[in-house]
Amino acid sequence: MLKQKLIALGGALGILLCGACFGPRYTPPPPPPIANLGIRSLRVVVIDDSAQKRLNALALGALTASRFQRQLSRNVIVAYSEEKPLAEADAELRARVLSAEARMNPPADLGLLQDWVFSVKFSEQLMRKDGSILWQGAEQTEIYSLKSYARNPEDVWKDPVPQGVLMNRLAARFSSNAINQFPNVTANAHKL
């Protein structure tokens, strides 16, 4: 009985291996439509227009460029932060933070981590270096629930753990929004 099970298992493994070796070859996906517009380099700029200026806009721009780069192949589009001049890029992704607020959920016992709700309102646009707008995103609000030992809003914005998580999540949202809009970018570019 054991011998039959081992033979059956060996046969199944053989079939899987042959299928894996001789199956369809991986073909990389086609470049996104933005590359077809002649956009090979993208400058990412984040502007904090909120009243309190609680986010490090330069760091958020660098994180967004890094996220963008990870989502797309480097040989399709190169993304970088605003540290390089716009003249070196074909287009610019500009994310504008309109407001950034944090509020604590009802506190638990003293000394324990508190639940904080962060609300960030922003808008985005993609434009060529000549200033023509390829895509203008609607204003959006992202809400994140994070933990901190902070007891007041001023201190929670200084806490590096929720601040880092918040920045990473916003960077992911900014880059994903732009990448998801590439078909719209192509349609708008043909109208120009």
Secondary structure, DSSP 8 states (H G I E B T S, - for coil): -HHHHHHHHHHHHHHHHHHHHHS---------HHHHTT--EEEEEEEE-SSS--S-HHHHHHHHHHHHHHHS-TTT-EEEETTS-GGG-SEEEEEEEEEEEEEE-S--STTS-EEEEEEEEEEEEEEETTS-EEEE---EEEEEEEEES--SHHHHTT-HHHHHHHHHHHHHHHHHHHHHTHHHHHHHHHH-
